[in-house]
């Protein structure tokens, strides 16, 4: 046998992964005819994973055991109306009259469990019947749901950071609780000023409430901080509170100490006596300096640790003229904290709180800015329904990437909705069973399969939620 030495013997690279099935493009032009079909089609195919997830965590049982029924009785039950509002917000609609856009969708109506949607005014009447008691009940439901979702995701977070912030919701007309105050969006207009707390590690909503349009004081801040402990999953041991200067007060610091929380709170205006020779430069290139001291402001119960950071000003900002006093040559950032880290690292940990601003803005876009009623207590309850839908999106997104080797990026709710909700599907009836069919050409088919697989695992063992031995359940009914 003769072998040619000139033959190319290099190994050829093999194609990795399976060949993707692509849809064949069909030409559509002005003369293309149209028609109608009797088949049930829906653009909201992503609602089926949500329904399976709610069944997996036994959400209906949680709701019925923790929810406080309003005084007004209704035939369909509170679960029907709360679930309807939650599904509407989950899809991306923010107003109650938007029910008119989904009342003919077979997926929406099939999950809600009715052949025909009640008149929109029925939802209005139910919403007006709920108030502060239902808002608090929804917070407890979200706490129990969080604990079950973490257990399903195998989350065992021992330490978390809680970022607290306020926002302003401009209102027009006569709305209870609206006040004129610090409103950067619409100066001089009335508004409401809700407070929200987010868990930095999972970006989910922990607690919050709708407030009158005035700045929050120290007493109210302390009450809010004390309420957080009962909403935390049983696995959490260490908590750090991060807040801006609006929450700076002795009452807030004392509440953190009382609850065993760590804290780092910014200060807007304070004459903290840093030693003039205590400023240390970490980088000659930037000129940023750090300092620390123990200081007990007037009216405080004990001395606390204050850390400071000063940044050199650009002389061009003051018209090119050098400042006479040394304090005028720097911009100062001061914080009160119980952290034992170096001032530079303590401030760097606080700077991670910047993500909370994005989460607050996202919550506004998801429905917080849509004030539905003139009644303040009704708006408080609607506030919690909006945040419940917001958290459900977080859990669905996390479930879709659980046990995945891909790099996980926790997208915004808007992006997640485009990826996991707006999936065209066909609802068929075959073998005396209703089935949902998705397109084989779906580009996100792998993510959808993984989501269904993880949720079906959750549904396979429903008895686990009745067993307090296998997991730390501090929020369950």
C-alpha positions in Angstrom: 0.0 0.0 0.0 1.4 3.4 -1.0 0.8 6.4 1.1 1.3 9.9 -0.1 3.3 12.1 2.2 1.9 15.2 0.6 -1.6 14.5 1.7 -3.0 16.9 4.3 -3.3 14.9 7.5 -4.5 17.6 9.8 -7.4 16.9 12.0 -10.6 18.6 11.1 -12.6 20.4 13.8 -16.0 19.0 14.5 -19.1 21.1 14.7 -20.2 21.6 18.3 -23.8 21.5 19.4 -26.8 20.4 17.5 -28.0 21.9 14.3 -30.6 24.6 15.0 -33.9 24.2 13.3 -34.8 27.4 11.6 -38.2 28.4 10.2 -38.5 28.8 6.4 -39.4 32.3 5.6 -42.6 32.7 3.8 -42.9 35.7 1.5 -45.8 38.0 2.5 -46.8 40.9 0.2 -49.6 43.3 -0.4 -51.6 40.7 -2.3 -51.4 38.0 0.5 -54.9 36.9 1.5 -56.1 36.7 5.1 -58.6 34.7 7.0 -59.6 33.4 10.4 -59.1 30.1 12.3 -61.2 28.4 15.0 -58.1 27.4 16.9 -57.3 29.1 20.2 -54.1 31.1 19.8 -52.4 33.3 22.4 -49.4 35.7 22.5 -48.9 35.0 26.3 -47.6 31.5 26.2 -45.3 32.3 29.2 -48.3 32.4 31.5 -48.3 28.6 31.7 -45.0 28.4 33.6 -46.3 31.0 36.0 -49.4 28.9 36.7 -47.3 25.8 37.2 -45.0 27.7 39.6 -47.9 29.0 41.7 -49.2 25.4 41.9 -45.7 24.1 42.9 -45.4 26.5 45.8 -49.0 26.0 46.8 -49.7 29.7 46.4 -53.5 29.3 46.7 -53.2 27.6 50.0 -50.9 30.3 51.3 -53.3 33.0 50.1 -56.3 31.4 51.8 -54.5 30.9 55.1 -52.9 34.3 55.4 -55.2 36.7 53.5 -57.7 38.8 55.4 -61.0 39.0 53.7 -62.5 42.5 53.2 -65.9 43.4 54.6 -67.5 43.4 51.2 -68.4 39.8 50.2 -68.3 38.7 46.6 -69.3 35.6 44.7 -66.0 34.8 43.0 -63.8 35.1 46.1 -60.8 37.3 46.8 -58.4 34.9 45.3 -60.0 35.3 41.9 -59.7 39.1 41.9 -56.2 39.3 43.4 -55.0 36.7 40.9 -56.7 38.6 38.1 -55.0 41.8 39.0 -51.7 40.0 39.5 -51.9 38.4 36.1 -52.7 41.7 34.5 -49.6 43.3 36.0 -47.5 40.2 35.2 -48.4 40.7 31.5 -47.4 44.4 31.7 -50.7 46.2 31.9 -50.9 48.8 34.7 -54.5 50.0 34.6 -57.6 48.1 35.6 -59.4 49.1 32.4 -56.7 47.2 30.5 -58.7 44.0 31.3 -60.6 44.8 28.2 -57.5 43.9 26.1 -57.1 40.4 27.6 -60.7 39.4 28.3 -60.8 37.4 25.0 -57.4 35.7 25.4 -57.8 31.9 25.9 -54.6 31.6 28.0 -55.5 34.4 30.4 -59.1 33.3 30.9 -58.1 29.6 31.2 -55.6 30.3 34.0 -57.9 32.7 35.7 -60.6 30.0 35.7 -63.7 31.5 34.1 -65.5 31.3 30.8 -66.2 35.1 30.9 -64.4 37.9 32.7 -66.6 39.9 35.0 -67.3 43.5 34.1 -64.3 45.8 34.7 -66.4 47.8 37.2 -66.5 44.6 39.4 -62.7 44.7 39.8 -63.0 48.4 40.7 -65.6 47.7 43.4 -63.4 44.9 44.8 -60.3 47.1 44.8 -62.2 49.9 46.6 -63.2 47.4 49.3 -59.6 46.5 50.3 -57.3 48.5 52.4 -54.5 48.5 54.9 -55.3 45.1 56.4 -55.2 43.4 53.0 -51.9 45.3 52.3 -50.3 43.8 55.4 -51.7 40.4 54.6 -50.1 40.5 51.1 -46.7 41.3 52.7 -47.0 38.2 54.9 -48.0 36.2 51.8 -44.9 37.5 49.9 -42.7 36.6 52.9 -43.9 33.0 52.9 -43.7 32.8 49.1 -40.1 34.1 49.3 -39.1 31.4 51.7 -40.6 28.6 49.5 -39.0 30.1 46.3 -35.6 30.2 48.0 -36.0 26.6 49.1 -37.0 25.6 45.6 -34.0 27.4 44.1 -31.7 25.9 46.8 -30.8 29.4 48.1 -29.2 29.3 51.6 -28.2 32.9 52.0 -26.8 33.5 55.5 -26.0 37.1 54.9 -28.0 39.7 52.9 -27.9 43.4 52.3 -31.2 45.3 52.5 -31.3 48.6 50.5 -33.9 51.1 51.6 -35.0 54.0 49.5 -37.9 56.3 48.8 -39.4 57.6 45.6 -41.9 60.2 44.6 -45.2 59.5 42.7 -46.7 62.6 41.2 -50.5 62.7 41.4 -53.0 65.0 39.8 -56.4 65.7 41.2 -57.6 65.1 44.7 -55.8 62.0 46.0 -55.7 61.3 49.7 -52.3 61.7 51.3 -50.8 63.7 48.4 -48.6 66.6 49.6 -46.3 69.2 48.0 -42.7 68.4 48.8 -39.4 67.5 47.3 -40.5 66.5 43.8 -37.7 66.6 41.3 -39.9 65.1 38.6 -42.6 67.7 38.7 -41.6 70.6 41.0 -44.5 72.2 42.8 -46.9 69.3 42.2 -48.4 67.1 44.8 -47.2 63.5 45.2 -47.0 60.4 47.3 -43.7 59.2 48.8 -43.6 55.4 49.1 -40.7 53.6 50.9 -39.2 50.4 49.5 -36.7 47.8 50.7 -34.9 45.4 48.3 -32.6 42.4 48.9 -29.4 43.3 47.0 -28.4 39.6 46.4 -31.6 38.6 44.6 -33.0 42.0 43.6 -36.4 41.1 45.0 -38.8 43.3 46.9 -38.7 42.7 50.6 -41.0 45.3 52.2 -42.5 48.7 51.7 -45.6 50.8 51.9 -47.3 53.7 50.3 -46.8 57.0 52.3 -48.0 60.5 52.3 -46.0 62.9 50.2 -43.7 64.0 53.0 -40.1 63.0 54.0 -39.8 60.1 56.3 -38.9 60.8 59.9 -36.7 58.9 62.4 -39.6 57.3 64.3 -41.3 56.0 61.1 -37.9 54.7 59.8 -37.3 52.8 63.1 -40.8 51.2 62.9 -40.1 50.2 59.3 -36.7 48.6 60.2 -38.2 46.7 63.1 -40.8 45.2 60.7 -38.2 43.6 58.4 -37.2 40.8 60.7 -40.5 38.9 60.5 -40.3 39.0 56.7 -36.9 37.4 56.3 -36.5 33.7 55.4 -35.3 31.4 58.3 -31.9 30.8 56.8 -30.8 34.5 57.0 -28.5 35.2 60.0 -26.7 38.4 59.2 -28.4 41.5 57.8 -26.9 44.9 56.8 -29.1 47.9 56.2 -27.9 50.4 53.6 -29.8 53.7 53.3 -29.2 57.3 52.1 -29.2 60.5 54.1 -33.0 60.7 54.3 -33.0 57.9 56.8 -30.2 59.2 59.0 -31.3 59.5 62.7 -30.6 58.0 66.1 -34.0 56.2 66.0 -32.9 54.4 62.8 -29.5 53.4 64.2 -31.0 52.3 67.5 -33.6 50.1 65.7 -30.8 48.4 63.7 -28.9 47.8 67.0 -32.1 46.4 68.6 -32.7 44.0 65.7 -29.1 42.9 65.4 -28.7 44.4 62.0 -25.5 45.9 60.6 -26.0 49.4 59.2 -24.3 51.9 56.9 -26.3 55.1 56.5 -25.3 58.2 54.6 -25.3 61.7 56.1 -26.4 64.8 54.3 -25.4 67.4 56.8 -23.3 66.8 59.9 -20.4 68.4 61.6 -18.4 65.3 62.4 -15.2 66.1 64.2 -12.7 64.2 62.1 -9.1 64.8 63.2 -7.4 67.1 60.7 -4.3 64.9 60.6 -6.3 61.7 60.3 -7.0 62.0 56.5 -5.1 59.3 54.7 -4.6 59.3 50.9 -5.1 56.0 49.2 -4.2 57.1 45.7 -2.0 60.1 44.8 -3.5 60.0 41.3 -7.0 60.7 42.5 -6.2 62.5 45.7 -9.2 60.9 47.5 -8.7 60.8 51.3 -10.4 58.8 54.1 -10.9 59.3 57.8 -12.8 57.9 60.7 -13.7 58.7 64.3 -16.0 57.8 67.2 -18.6 60.5 67.7 -21.8 60.9 69.7 -24.1 63.6 68.1 -26.3 65.5 70.4 -29.4 63.6 71.4 -27.9 60.2 70.6 -27.7 57.4 73.1 -24.1 56.3 72.5 -21.1 57.1 70.3 -21.0 55.5 66.9 -18.4 55.1 64.2 -18.3 57.6 61.5 -16.3 57.3 58.3 -15.6 60.0 55.8 -14.3 60.5 52.3 -13.2 63.7 50.7 -12.7 64.3 47.0 -10.6 67.2 45.7 -12.7 69.7 43.7 -11.6 70.9 40.3 -10.7 74.6 40.6 -12.5 75.2 37.3 -15.8 74.5 39.1 -15.4 77.6 41.1 -14.4 79.8 38.2 -10.7 78.9 38.4 -10.2 80.6 41.8 -8.6 78.7 44.7 -10.7 78.4 47.9 -9.4 80.2 51.0 -10.5 77.5 53.4 -9.4 73.9 53.1 -12.9 72.4 53.6 -14.0 74.3 50.5 -11.4 72.5 48.4 -13.1 69.1 48.8 -16.4 67.3 48.4 -17.3 65.3 51.5 -19.2 62.0 51.9 -19.8 60.9 55.5 -21.5 57.7 56.8 -22.4 56.2 60.2 -21.7 52.5 60.3 -20.9 49.6 62.6 -18.7 48.0 60.0 -15.2 47.2 61.3 -13.7 47.4 57.8 -11.3 50.2 56.7 -13.1 53.4 55.8 -12.4 52.8 52.1 -13.9 49.3 52.1 -16.9 50.3 54.2 -17.7 53.1 51.7 -17.1 50.8 48.8 -19.7 48.3 50.2 -22.2 51.1 50.6 -21.6 52.2 46.9 -23.1 48.8 45.8 -26.4 50.2 47.0 -26.5 52.2 43.7 -28.4 49.3 42.2 -31.4 50.1 44.4 -32.1 53.2 42.4 -32.6 51.1 39.3 -34.9 48.7 41.1 -37.0 51.6 42.4 -37.3 53.0 38.9 -38.2 49.5 37.5 -40.9 49.1 40.2 -42.3 52.5 39.1 -42.5 51.3 35.5 -44.1 48.1 36.5 -47.1 49.8 38.0 -46.3 51.8 41.1 -46.7 55.1 39.2 -50.2 54.1 38.2 -52.2 55.4 41.2 -55.7 53.8 40.6 -57.8 55.4 43.3 -58.4 58.6 45.3 -58.6 56.4 48.4 -55.3 56.2 50.2 -55.9 52.7 51.8 -57.0 51.3 48.4 -53.7 52.5 46.9 -51.8 50.9 49.7 -53.2 47.5 48.8 -52.7 48.0 45.1 -49.1 48.9 45.9 -48.5 45.4 47.4 -50.2 43.7 44.5 -47.9 45.4 42.1 -44.8 44.3 44.1 -46.2 40.8 44.3 -46.3 40.6 40.5 -42.8 42.1 40.4 -41.4 39.4 42.7 -43.0 36.6 40.7 -41.1 37.8 37.7 -37.9 37.6 39.7 -38.6 34.0 40.7 -39.6 32.9 37.2 -36.3 34.4 35.8 -34.3 32.6 38.5 -36.1 29.3 37.9 -35.3 29.6 34.2 -31.6 29.7 34.9 -31.4 27.2 37.9 -28.9 24.3 37.3 -27.6 26.0 34.2 -23.9 26.3 33.2 -24.5 29.5 31.3 -23.4 32.8 32.7 -26.5 34.2 34.4 -27.5 37.8 34.0 -30.6 38.9 36.0 -32.3 41.0 33.4 -34.9 43.6 34.1 -38.5 42.6 34.2 -39.1 44.3 30.9 -36.5 42.2 29.2 -37.6 39.0 31.0 -41.1 39.6 29.8 -39.9 39.8 26.2 -38.0 36.5 26.6 -40.3 34.4 28.7 -43.9 35.8 28.4 -44.5 36.8 24.8 -44.3 33.3 23.4 -46.9 32.5 20.7 -48.8 29.3 21.6 -51.7 27.2 20.5 -54.2 25.7 22.9 -55.7 22.5 21.7 -58.0 19.8 23.1 -56.9 16.3 22.5 -57.7 13.0 24.2 -60.0 14.8 26.6 -57.1 16.9 27.8 -56.1 20.5 27.2 -52.6 21.0 25.9 -50.5 24.0 25.1 -48.3 23.8 22.0 -45.3 26.0 21.3 -43.4 26.4 18.0 -40.5 24.1 17.3 -38.7 27.1 15.8 -38.7 28.9 19.1 -35.2 30.4 19.6 -35.5 30.3 23.4 -36.7 26.7 23.5 -33.8 25.6 25.8 -34.6 28.2 28.4 -38.3 27.3 28.3 -37.5 23.6 28.6 -35.3 24.3 31.6 -38.0 26.4 33.2 -40.6 23.7 32.8 -38.2 21.0 34.1 -37.4 22.9 37.3 -41.0 23.7 38.0 -42.1 20.1 37.4 -39.5 19.1 40.0 -41.1 21.5 42.4 -44.6 20.1 41.8 -43.4 16.5 42.2 -43.1 16.8 46.0 -45.9 18.9 47.3 -45.7 17.4 50.8 -42.4 19.2 51.5 -44.3 22.4 52.3 -45.9 20.7 55.2 -42.6 19.5 56.7 -40.8 22.0 58.9 -37.9 19.6 59.5 -36.3 19.8 56.1 -35.9 23.6 56.0 -36.1 26.7 58.2 -39.6 28.1 57.7 -40.0 31.1 59.9 -42.7 32.8 57.7 -45.0 29.9 56.9 -48.6 29.9 58.1 
